[in-house]
Amino acid sequence: MKAEDARAEGDPRAPWRLFWAAFLVRVLYITLAHTYRVHSYDDHFPFGWEAGRIARSLVTGHGYSSPFRGNTGPTAWLPPLYPLLLAAIFKIFGIYTALSAWIALVVNSLFSAATAAAVWEIGRRCFSRANAVWAGWIWALYPAAMQYSVRWFWEMSLTTCLFAWVILLALRMRGINRGSTSPGALPNQTAGWIVFGLLWGMIALSNSSLLLFLPVCGLWILAGTWKGPQSLRDPILAAIIFIACLAPWEMRNYAVFHRFIPIRGNLGVEEALGNGPGARGLLMEYDHPSQSTDQLRLYAQMGEVRYAAMRGELARATIHADRGRFIANSLKRGYLFWAGVPSDVRWQLELPRLINFGFISLAGLLGLALALKEHIPGAWLFAWAFLLLPLPYYLVTVHARFRHPIEPLITVLGVYLFQSATPHK
């Protein structure tokens, strides 16, 4: 490669430096800030919440069951990927121990650090090496980007990593390589589609809400690589691999509950908590089985399938009875998804957090609008992600963590916005 081409490509070690810097910073924070010391409230429920309870049930020989207090029977409350990961940690390092907590957060940090490397390459391929450097280091070091990996025992870091890499895979398969003066070589398309099917299978088993984006992502790749009907062979292979990833979970659910459950079985409950009687646009956590003894008793008596169906029917009846309130609540949730969901902390702490959250969203949205205007490669793929991923949260419930899977794209696009506003000499 010529010297100028090498400079345009950038140092191939840069993503690795980003990865290790991001990982070490997160591990140091976990260790020095003692975030692995989980409060023992409610028999350590904050350690993974429902995922932690399921993991404990698995390790103690009760199977995939009991997401709340007591032995309440089989569950499909959560997709299995993160609970199984926690179960493996509990099996090796102990149930609800400080060491298990430290290991779980370190594993989260691995996923978050791997996301930094993906952010770097997305920025380089779609925009420039300068974008890659700024976006990558912001993801590596900015506290808001690392919060879920160092404090939360949940699937956000895992899901975000998988989603960032599936976006990067799509860019690679389309041959987008804007940051290079030489044409980017297309990867082996068959291998690319195999990885595509595997990544989406893991995403489905981590956070199935993201599946709304799957058809668009696949069609976007296919549109840029179409060479006739024979081009369908590899996407069909990816679909088979995707279905094979989900098949053991679906077969288990059918064997246990005697009905088809589309990945997770708590949709009706979430609908009720967001749209049931008294809904005001926020999650009514006080009516959740994890907090309400009455609801937990109903859950245990009826069984998960009947209980979720009952609460779903209640939510839909409430929506039909007052469609105006549902529309108003959905609009409110849409606003909160991008502006920030208020919490109960003091306003001196809450106001800066909400300003920061809203500013980041605005920068990402304006960066996306500019990228579309300038016909940046990959901009329409990003736009579909911004459009589709939040939809379930507009309609059901909203939380600040639900934005996390698209935050790598927000980071890249926000950097693009500010770099575009800088005069070039």
C-alpha positions in Angstrom: 0.0 0.0 0.0 1.3 3.5 -0.8 2.2 5.8 2.1 -0.7 8.2 1.4 -3.1 5.2 1.3 -1.8 4.0 4.6 -2.3 7.4 6.2 -5.9 7.4 4.8 -6.6 4.0 6.2 -5.2 5.0 9.5 -3.3 2.9 12.0 -4.8 -0.6 12.0 -3.9 -0.9 15.7 -6.1 2.1 16.6 -9.3 0.1 17.3 -7.3 -2.3 19.5 -5.9 0.7 21.5 -9.4 2.0 21.9 -10.6 -1.4 23.0 -8.0 -1.8 25.7 -8.2 1.8 26.9 -12.0 1.5 27.2 -11.8 -1.9 28.9 -9.2 -0.9 31.5 -10.9 2.4 32.4 -14.1 0.5 33.0 -12.5 -2.2 35.1 -10.6 0.4 37.2 -13.8 2.3 37.8 -15.7 -0.9 38.9 -12.8 -1.8 41.2 -12.1 1.6 42.7 -15.7 2.8 43.0 -16.8 -0.6 44.4 -19.8 -0.8 42.1 -19.6 -4.6 42.5 -20.8 -4.3 46.1 -24.5 -4.9 45.5 -27.1 -4.1 48.1 -28.6 -7.2 49.8 -32.1 -5.6 49.7 -34.8 -8.2 48.9 -32.4 -11.1 48.9 -30.0 -9.4 46.5 -32.7 -8.7 43.9 -30.8 -5.6 42.5 -28.1 -8.1 41.4 -29.6 -8.8 38.0 -33.2 -8.4 39.0 -35.3 -11.0 37.1 -32.2 -12.2 35.2 -30.4 -12.8 38.5 -33.3 -14.7 39.9 -33.5 -16.9 36.8 -29.7 -17.5 36.9 -30.0 -18.6 40.6 -32.8 -20.9 39.7 -30.7 -22.5 37.0 -27.7 -23.0 39.2 -29.7 -24.4 42.1 -31.3 -27.0 39.8 -34.8 -25.5 39.4 -34.4 -24.8 35.7 -35.3 -21.6 33.8 -37.9 -20.4 36.3 -38.8 -18.1 39.2 -38.0 -14.5 38.1 -39.3 -13.0 41.3 -39.5 -14.1 45.0 -40.1 -17.7 45.7 -40.4 -20.7 43.5 -43.1 -19.6 41.0 -42.5 -22.1 38.2 -41.2 -22.0 34.6 -40.7 -18.7 32.9 -40.2 -17.0 29.6 -40.2 -13.6 31.1 -36.8 -12.8 29.6 -34.9 -14.0 26.6 -32.3 -16.5 27.7 -28.9 -15.1 26.6 -28.1 -12.8 29.6 -29.7 -15.0 32.3 -27.6 -17.9 31.0 -24.5 -15.7 31.1 -25.2 -14.8 34.7 -25.9 -18.4 35.5 -22.5 -19.4 34.2 -20.9 -16.7 36.4 -22.9 -17.8 39.4 -21.9 -21.5 38.8 -18.2 -20.6 38.8 -17.9 -17.7 41.2 -20.9 -18.2 43.5 -24.5 -17.0 43.7 -24.8 -13.3 44.5 -21.2 -13.1 45.7 -19.1 -9.9 45.4 -16.7 -11.8 43.1 -19.6 -12.8 40.8 -20.7 -9.2 40.7 -17.2 -8.0 39.8 -16.9 -10.6 37.1 -20.3 -9.8 35.6 -19.5 -6.1 35.4 -16.1 -6.9 33.9 -17.8 -9.0 31.2 -20.2 -6.1 30.6 -17.1 -3.9 30.2 -15.7 -6.3 27.5 -18.9 -5.8 25.5 -18.8 -2.0 26.0 -15.1 -1.9 25.0 -15.7 -4.0 21.9 -18.4 -1.5 21.0 -15.8 1.3 21.0 -13.8 -0.6 18.3 -17.0 -0.9 16.2 -17.8 2.8 16.7 -14.3 3.6 15.4 -14.7 1.6 12.2 -18.3 2.9 11.5 -17.0 6.4 11.8 -14.0 5.7 9.5 -16.0 3.9 6.9 -18.9 6.4 6.7 -17.2 9.7 7.4 -13.5 10.1 8.1 -10.6 9.0 10.2 -11.0 12.1 12.3 -14.6 11.1 13.0 -13.4 7.6 13.9 -10.9 9.0 16.4 -13.2 11.4 18.1 -16.3 9.1 18.2 -14.2 6.1 19.3 -12.5 7.9 22.2 -15.8 9.6 23.3 -17.4 6.1 23.5 -14.3 4.8 25.3 -14.1 7.5 28.0 -17.3 9.4 28.3 -19.1 8.4 31.5 -22.6 8.3 30.0 -21.4 5.7 27.5 -19.9 3.5 30.1 -22.6 3.7 32.9 -24.5 0.6 31.9 -21.4 -1.6 31.8 -20.0 -0.6 35.2 -23.2 -0.4 37.2 -26.0 -2.4 35.6 -26.4 -6.2 35.8 -28.6 -6.3 32.7 -28.3 -7.0 28.9 -27.8 -3.4 27.6 -24.0 -3.6 27.1 -24.3 -7.0 25.4 -27.2 -6.0 23.1 -25.5 -2.7 22.2 -22.3 -4.5 21.3 -24.1 -7.0 19.1 -26.1 -4.3 17.4 -23.1 -2.1 16.7 -21.2 -5.0 15.1 -24.2 -6.0 13.0 -24.3 -2.4 11.7 -20.6 -2.6 11.0 -21.0 -6.0 9.3 -23.7 -4.4 7.0 -21.3 -1.6 6.0 -18.5 -4.1 5.3 -20.8 -6.3 3.2 -21.9 -3.3 1.2 -18.3 -2.3 0.6 -18.6 1.2 2.2 -15.1 2.5 2.9 -15.3 6.3 2.6 -12.2 6.7 4.7 -9.9 5.0 2.2 -8.5 6.3 -1.1 -8.4 2.7 -2.3 -11.5 0.6 -2.9 -12.6 -1.4 0.1 -12.5 -5.1 -0.7 -15.8 -6.8 -0.2 -15.7 -9.6 2.4 -16.7 -13.1 1.5 -20.4 -12.7 1.1 -21.3 -16.2 2.2 -19.2 -15.8 5.4 -20.8 -12.4 5.9 -24.3 -13.7 5.7 -23.5 -16.5 8.1 -22.2 -14.0 10.7 -25.3 -11.9 10.0 -27.6 -14.8 10.9 -25.6 -15.6 14.0 -25.5 -12.0 15.3 -29.2 -11.5 14.8 -29.9 -14.8 16.5 -28.0 -13.6 19.5 -29.7 -10.2 19.4 -33.1 -11.9 19.4 -32.1 -13.9 22.4 -30.8 -10.8 24.2 -33.4 -8.1 23.4 -36.0 -9.1 20.9 -37.3 -5.5 20.5 -34.5 -4.9 18.1 -35.9 -7.4 15.6 -38.0 -4.7 14.0 -34.8 -3.6 12.3 -33.8 -7.0 11.0 -35.7 -7.0 7.7 -34.5 -3.5 6.8 -30.9 -4.4 7.6 -31.0 -7.5 5.5 -32.7 -5.8 2.6 -30.3 -2.9 2.7 -27.3 -5.3 2.3 -29.1 -7.3 -0.4 -29.9 -4.1 -2.4 -26.2 -3.2 -2.5 -25.0 -6.7 -3.4 -27.7 -7.9 -5.8 -26.4 -9.8 -8.8 -29.5 -11.7 -9.8 -31.6 -14.5 -8.2 -28.6 -16.4 -7.2 -27.9 -13.7 -4.7 -30.7 -15.0 -2.6 -28.9 -18.2 -1.6 -26.8 -16.5 1.1 -29.6 -14.5 2.7 -31.6 -17.8 2.9 -28.7 -19.4 4.6 -28.6 -16.5 7.1 -32.3 -17.0 7.8 -31.8 -20.7 8.4 -29.0 -19.9 10.9 -31.1 -17.3 12.6 -34.0 -19.7 13.0 -31.6 -22.4 14.2 -30.4 -20.0 17.0 -34.0 -19.5 18.2 -35.2 -23.0 17.7 -34.0 -24.6 21.0 -35.6 -21.7 23.0 -38.9 -21.9 21.1 -39.0 -25.7 21.5 -38.4 -25.4 25.2 -41.1 -22.9 25.6 -43.6 -25.0 23.6 -42.7 -28.1 25.6 -43.1 -26.2 28.9 -46.1 -23.9 28.2 -47.8 -25.9 25.4 -48.1 -22.9 23.1 -46.0 -20.8 20.9 -44.3 -17.9 22.8 -42.5 -15.4 20.5 -39.2 -15.2 22.4 -40.4 -13.7 25.6 -43.7 -14.0 27.4 -44.2 -10.8 29.4 -45.5 -8.4 26.7 -49.0 -8.3 28.2 -47.6 -7.3 31.6 -45.5 -4.6 30.1 -48.6 -3.3 28.2 -50.5 -3.1 31.4 -47.7 -1.3 33.3 -47.5 1.3 30.5 -51.1 1.6 29.4 -53.3 0.1 32.1 -55.8 2.0 34.3 -54.1 5.2 35.6 -51.3 5.2 33.0 -49.6 8.6 32.6 -46.9 7.7 30.1 -44.4 6.2 32.5 -43.9 2.6 33.7 -46.2 2.0 36.7 -43.5 0.0 38.6 -45.6 -0.1 41.8 -47.9 -2.6 40.0 -45.1 -4.9 38.9 -44.8 -8.4 40.4 -41.4 -7.6 41.6 -42.8 -4.8 43.8 -46.5 -5.6 44.4 -47.2 -8.5 46.6 -50.8 -8.7 45.2 -49.5 -9.0 41.7 -46.9 -11.5 42.6 -49.6 -13.6 44.3 -51.7 -13.5 41.1 -48.6 -14.4 39.0 -47.9 -17.4 41.2 -51.5 -18.6 41.3 -52.3 -18.1 37.6 -49.0 -19.1 36.1 -47.0 -16.8 33.8 -48.9 -17.4 30.6 -52.4 -16.8 32.0 -51.2 -13.9 34.1 -49.6 -12.1 31.1 -52.7 -12.7 29.0 -55.0 -11.3 31.7 -52.9 -8.2 32.1 -52.6 -7.7 28.3 -56.4 -7.9 27.9 -56.8 -5.3 30.7 -54.3 -3.0 28.9 -56.0 -3.3 25.5 -59.4 -2.7 27.1 -58.1 0.4 28.7 -56.7 1.6 25.4 -59.9 1.0 23.5 -61.9 2.8 26.2 -59.7 5.9 25.9 -57.7 6.1 22.7 -57.0 9.8 23.2 -55.1 9.0 26.5 -53.1 6.2 24.8 -52.1 8.6 22.0 -51.1 11.3 24.5 -49.1 8.8 26.5 -47.4 7.4 23.4 -46.4 11.0 22.3 -45.1 11.6 25.8 -43.1 8.4 25.7 -41.7 9.4 22.4 -40.5 12.7 23.8 -39.1 11.1 26.9 -37.2 8.5 24.8 -35.1 11.3 23.3 -35.2 14.0 26.1 -34.7 11.7 29.1 -36.9 10.0 31.6 -37.1 11.8 34.9 -36.0 10.1 38.1 -36.4 10.7 41.8 -33.0 12.2 42.5 -32.5 15.8 43.6 -33.1 18.4 40.9 -29.5 19.6 41.2 -28.4 16.2 39.9 -31.4 15.5 37.7 -31.3 18.7 35.7 -27.7 18.3 34.4 -28.4 14.7 33.5 -31.5 15.6 31.5 -29.7 18.4 29.7 -26.9 16.0 28.8 -29.3 13.3 27.7 -31.3 15.7 25.5 -28.3 17.4 24.0 -26.8 14.0 22.9 -30.1 13.0 21.3 -30.4 16.4 19.5 -26.8 16.2 18.2 -27.4 12.7 16.9 -30.7 13.5 15.2 -29.2 16.7 13.6 -26.2 14.7 12.5 -28.4 12.1 10.9 -30.4 14.9 9.1 -27.1 16.3 7.8 -25.8 12.9 6.7 -29.0 12.3 4.8 -28.8 15.7 3.2 -25.2 15.1 2.2 -25.9 11.5 0.9 -23.4 9.9 3.3 -23.1 6.2 2.6 -25.0 4.3 5.3 -27.1 7.3 6.4 -30.4 5.6 5.4 -29.5 2.5 7.3 -28.9 4.7 10.4 -32.2 6.5 9.7 -34.2 3.2 9.7 -32.5 2.3 13.0 -33.5 5.6 14.6 -37.1 5.2 13.3 -37.7 1.5 14.1 -35.8 0.7 17.3 -37.7 3.2 19.6 -41.2 2.2 18.3 -42.0 -0.5 20.9 -41.0 2.0 23.7 -43.3 4.7 22.3 -46.2 2.3 22.5 -45.5 0.4 25.7 -43.0 1.9 28.2 -39.9 4.0 28.2 -36.6 4.1 30.1 -33.3 5.9 29.5 -31.5 2.6 29.0 -33.7 1.8 26.0 -31.8 4.3 23.9 -28.5 2.6 24.6 -28.4 0.3 21.5 -28.5 3.3 19.1 -26.1 5.4 21.1 -23.0 4.2 19.1 -24.7 5.7 16.0 -25.7 8.8 17.9 -22.0 9.2 18.9 -20.8 8.9 15.3 -23.4 11.2 13.9 -23.0 13.8 16.7 -19.3 14.0 16.0 -20.1 14.4 12.3 -22.4 17.3 13.1 -19.8 19.2 15.0 -17.0 18.4 12.6 -19.1 19.7 9.7 -19.6 23.0 11.6 -15.8 23.4 11.9 -14.4 25.6 9.1 -11.9 23.7 7.0 -8.7 25.5 5.9 
